[in-house]
Structure formats: structure tokens, C-alpha cells
């Protein structure tokens, strides 16, 4: 995980509609930047839907939600449409941003090492500074936990 108090790495990634998003686009707002393994899987779906359900309160608290993984723009679009997600899902198939945020990790899959995303969430302040960094988060609990952090 990146250290609290350090500048969040900038990025430029397309969302499910092909629109590019940069960290700098969100200056003046808090950002919940969450990294999740894959669209359409049970844990990732419950996490995304929980962020969806809390999104009005998150916006009211002055923050935006951005989800990131290595899936394609097209897969993100299907995920967004199926679950009515009101926030951008950013596509990083080259894993550059995943690596910059230190969430691209070696994991064991069926007893064999494989690179993948460690479910993690960063809270970034209005000036682009990391103010909370959580690794190995629980999908269902993470959105409420982040809303509480917005306080």
C-alpha cells in the first residue's frame, strides 16, 4: 500500500463509456478510489452495489467513487448496465495504475502463484493526497467503512 500523506499517483484511464478520467480532474473533491479483481464476480458485485446504494450519501459528503481493475471498457459497460452503477469504472488492462497504487500482487490461485489485484481502497483528499489506505478489504463492508471515513 502507498503511504498516507503522500501524493496519489496521477492516472489517465478510460471509463465504461470511453471517457478519460485523470486524478487531477477531481481536484477539490475527495475520491474513494477502489481496486477490485473482476467485474461480474460475487464479491466485486456486492462491493459495487454497496457503493451504488451509498452513493447519494457519499456525494453529499463531498466525495466521488472510482472503481478500477484490468477489465475492458466493454466489460465495465455491461457491469454498469446490469447493476445500475452511478460511478465510473476505470479500465487498466496494462496494469500501469494498478502497479502505481501497489495493488497488483502475486496471489495464490488453486495453489499456484498468479498476479492479480488485491482488493484495496484509497481515500484521497481534495488536494490529491492519500489520507486513508486499506488493503485486503471486505467487499460488503468496505463502502460503509469509506462513508464513515468521510465522516
TITI-601926 format. One record per residue (C-alpha): chain; x, y, z. Coordinates in nm, 4 decimals. Layout:
% residues N
node kette = A, u = X, v = Y, w = Z
...
***
This chain:
% residues 151
node kette = A, u = 0.0000, v = 0.0000, w = 0.0000
node kette = A, u = 0.1061, v = 0.3544, w = -0.0610
node kette = A, u = 0.1757, v = 0.5697, w = 0.2419
node kette = A, u = -0.0761, v = 0.8033, w = 0.3982
node kette = A, u = 0.0280, v = 1.1659, w = 0.3493
node kette = A, u = 0.1886, v = 1.1073, w = 0.0085
node kette = A, u = 0.0554, v = 1.2386, w = -0.3231
node kette = A, u = -0.1653, v = 0.9892, w = -0.5034
node kette = A, u = -0.0165, v = 0.8834, w = -0.8388
node kette = A, u = -0.1863, v = 1.0578, w = -1.1287
node kette = A, u = -0.3577, v = 0.8486, w = -1.3929
node kette = A, u = -0.5419, v = 0.8749, w = -1.7207
node kette = A, u = -0.7810, v = 0.5853, w = -1.7754
node kette = A, u = -1.0999, v = 0.5328, w = -1.9777
node kette = A, u = -1.4281, v = 0.4550, w = -1.8068
node kette = A, u = -1.7101, v = 0.2285, w = -1.9214
node kette = A, u = -1.8161, v = 0.4930, w = -2.1763
node kette = A, u = -1.4648, v = 0.5513, w = -2.3107
node kette = A, u = -1.4322, v = 0.8886, w = -2.1311
node kette = A, u = -1.0835, v = 0.9544, w = -1.9956
node kette = A, u = -1.0506, v = 1.0292, w = -1.6246
node kette = A, u = -0.7474, v = 1.1832, w = -1.4570
node kette = A, u = -0.6832, v = 1.2227, w = -1.0868
node kette = A, u = -0.6391, v = 1.5951, w = -1.1490
node kette = A, u = -0.9981, v = 1.6130, w = -1.2852
node kette = A, u = -1.1181, v = 1.5654, w = -0.9282
node kette = A, u = -0.9202, v = 1.8404, w = -0.7510
node kette = A, u = -1.1445, v = 1.9980, w = -0.4903
node kette = A, u = -1.3286, v = 1.6696, w = -0.4194
node kette = A, u = -1.2446, v = 1.3701, w = -0.2069
node kette = A, u = -1.2018, v = 1.0487, w = -0.4038
node kette = A, u = -1.2773, v = 0.6952, w = -0.2963
node kette = A, u = -1.0541, v = 0.5020, w = -0.5344
node kette = A, u = -1.1259, v = 0.1336, w = -0.5045
node kette = A, u = -0.9462, v = -0.1509, w = -0.6779
node kette = A, u = -1.1304, v = -0.4778, w = -0.7292
node kette = A, u = -1.0382, v = -0.8036, w = -0.9054
node kette = A, u = -1.3079, v = -0.8522, w = -1.1715
node kette = A, u = -1.6477, v = -0.7391, w = -1.2956
node kette = A, u = -1.9425, v = -0.9786, w = -1.2544
node kette = A, u = -1.7921, v = -1.1853, w = -0.9712
node kette = A, u = -1.9890, v = -1.2244, w = -0.6461
node kette = A, u = -1.7587, v = -1.0252, w = -0.4159
node kette = A, u = -1.6951, v = -0.7493, w = -0.6681
node kette = A, u = -2.0657, v = -0.7225, w = -0.7470
node kette = A, u = -2.1603, v = -0.6903, w = -0.3799
node kette = A, u = -1.8936, v = -0.4230, w = -0.3291
node kette = A, u = -2.0012, v = -0.2237, w = -0.6364
node kette = A, u = -2.3703, v = -0.2485, w = -0.5454
node kette = A, u = -2.2976, v = -0.1357, w = -0.1895
node kette = A, u = -2.1103, v = 0.1676, w = -0.3261
node kette = A, u = -2.4103, v = 0.2254, w = -0.5567
node kette = A, u = -2.6539, v = 0.2135, w = -0.2659
node kette = A, u = -2.4448, v = 0.4554, w = -0.0566
node kette = A, u = -2.3542, v = 0.6822, w = -0.3487
node kette = A, u = -2.6045, v = 0.9600, w = -0.2615
node kette = A, u = -2.4588, v = 0.9873, w = 0.0911
node kette = A, u = -2.1034, v = 0.9694, w = -0.0434
node kette = A, u = -2.1767, v = 1.2545, w = -0.2863
node kette = A, u = -2.3448, v = 1.4504, w = -0.0067
node kette = A, u = -2.0226, v = 1.4099, w = 0.1935
node kette = A, u = -1.8310, v = 1.5707, w = -0.0966
node kette = A, u = -1.6694, v = 1.2617, w = -0.2446
node kette = A, u = -1.6768, v = 1.0649, w = -0.5682
node kette = A, u = -1.6255, v = 0.6921, w = -0.6204
node kette = A, u = -1.3980, v = 0.5494, w = -0.8887
node kette = A, u = -1.3627, v = 0.1745, w = -0.9373
node kette = A, u = -1.0541, v = 0.0364, w = -1.1121
node kette = A, u = -0.9484, v = -0.3012, w = -1.2459
node kette = A, u = -0.7892, v = -0.4589, w = -1.5530
node kette = A, u = -1.1176, v = -0.5466, w = -1.7283
node kette = A, u = -1.2041, v = -0.3924, w = -2.0650
node kette = A, u = -1.4176, v = -0.0842, w = -2.1194
node kette = A, u = -1.6810, v = -0.3115, w = -2.2770
node kette = A, u = -1.6947, v = -0.5448, w = -1.9775
node kette = A, u = -1.7226, v = -0.2423, w = -1.7461
node kette = A, u = -2.0160, v = -0.1162, w = -1.9549
node kette = A, u = -2.2021, v = -0.4469, w = -1.9159
node kette = A, u = -2.1299, v = -0.4461, w = -1.5398
node kette = A, u = -2.2520, v = -0.0860, w = -1.5048
node kette = A, u = -2.5705, v = -0.1505, w = -1.7012
node kette = A, u = -2.6548, v = -0.4780, w = -1.5270
node kette = A, u = -2.6264, v = -0.3237, w = -1.1796
node kette = A, u = -2.7158, v = 0.0435, w = -1.2417
node kette = A, u = -2.3807, v = 0.1728, w = -1.1177
node kette = A, u = -2.3728, v = 0.5552, w = -1.0986
node kette = A, u = -1.9949, v = 0.5998, w = -1.0894
node kette = A, u = -1.7041, v = 0.5497, w = -1.3317
node kette = A, u = -1.5366, v = 0.2114, w = -1.3663
node kette = A, u = -1.1858, v = 0.2679, w = -1.4973
node kette = A, u = -1.0121, v = 0.0205, w = -1.7245
node kette = A, u = -0.6404, v = -0.0527, w = -1.6743
node kette = A, u = -0.5615, v = -0.3630, w = -1.8847
node kette = A, u = -0.1911, v = -0.2707, w = -1.8977
node kette = A, u = -0.1918, v = -0.2621, w = -1.5121
node kette = A, u = 0.0164, v = 0.0585, w = -1.5006
node kette = A, u = -0.2133, v = 0.2291, w = -1.2494
node kette = A, u = -0.2672, v = -0.0939, w = -1.0559
node kette = A, u = 0.1099, v = -0.1178, w = -1.0153
node kette = A, u = 0.1475, v = 0.2533, w = -0.9310
node kette = A, u = -0.1029, v = 0.2090, w = -0.6449
node kette = A, u = 0.0709, v = -0.1110, w = -0.5296
node kette = A, u = -0.2374, v = -0.3328, w = -0.5662
node kette = A, u = -0.1027, v = -0.5618, w = -0.8443
node kette = A, u = 0.0239, v = -0.8507, w = -0.6328
node kette = A, u = 0.1232, v = -1.2129, w = -0.6548
node kette = A, u = -0.1612, v = -1.4249, w = -0.5205
node kette = A, u = -0.2204, v = -1.7963, w = -0.4933
node kette = A, u = -0.4887, v = -1.9352, w = -0.7249
node kette = A, u = -0.5562, v = -2.3044, w = -0.6748
node kette = A, u = -0.2168, v = -2.3318, w = -0.5067
node kette = A, u = -0.0254, v = -2.1643, w = -0.7896
node kette = A, u = 0.1203, v = -1.8111, w = -0.7847
node kette = A, u = -0.0555, v = -1.5669, w = -1.0167
node kette = A, u = -0.0526, v = -1.1893, w = -1.0492
node kette = A, u = -0.3806, v = -1.0196, w = -0.9665
node kette = A, u = -0.5481, v = -0.7315, w = -0.7884
node kette = A, u = -0.5510, v = -0.7153, w = -0.4108
node kette = A, u = -0.8892, v = -0.5643, w = -0.3209
node kette = A, u = -0.7855, v = -0.2248, w = -0.1827
node kette = A, u = -0.9310, v = 0.1215, w = -0.1293
node kette = A, u = -0.7707, v = 0.4629, w = -0.1042
node kette = A, u = -0.9290, v = 0.7812, w = 0.0222
node kette = A, u = -0.7690, v = 1.0809, w = -0.1463
node kette = A, u = -0.8296, v = 1.4353, w = -0.0265
node kette = A, u = -0.9221, v = 1.7437, w = -0.2282
node kette = A, u = -0.5541, v = 1.8164, w = -0.2960
node kette = A, u = -0.4642, v = 1.4698, w = -0.4255
node kette = A, u = -0.3055, v = 1.3433, w = -0.1029
node kette = A, u = -0.3724, v = 0.9909, w = 0.0270
node kette = A, u = -0.5469, v = 1.0188, w = 0.3632
node kette = A, u = -0.6521, v = 0.6529, w = 0.4064
node kette = A, u = -0.5151, v = 0.3316, w = 0.2554
node kette = A, u = -0.6875, v = -0.0005, w = 0.3159
node kette = A, u = -0.5693, v = -0.3344, w = 0.1787
node kette = A, u = -0.7497, v = -0.6692, w = 0.1684
node kette = A, u = -1.0852, v = -0.5015, w = 0.2327
node kette = A, u = -1.4077, v = -0.6968, w = 0.2772
node kette = A, u = -1.6350, v = -0.6301, w = -0.0228
node kette = A, u = -1.9639, v = -0.5849, w = 0.1627
node kette = A, u = -1.8174, v = -0.3780, w = 0.4487
node kette = A, u = -1.5832, v = -0.1514, w = 0.2523
node kette = A, u = -1.8380, v = 0.1014, w = 0.1167
node kette = A, u = -1.9914, v = 0.1719, w = 0.4605
node kette = A, u = -1.6414, v = 0.1886, w = 0.6075
node kette = A, u = -1.5437, v = 0.4515, w = 0.3494
node kette = A, u = -1.8605, v = 0.6545, w = 0.4089
node kette = A, u = -1.7755, v = 0.6560, w = 0.7799
node kette = A, u = -1.4227, v = 0.7798, w = 0.6941
node kette = A, u = -1.5796, v = 1.0773, w = 0.5138
node kette = A, u = -1.7364, v = 1.1483, w = 0.8492
***
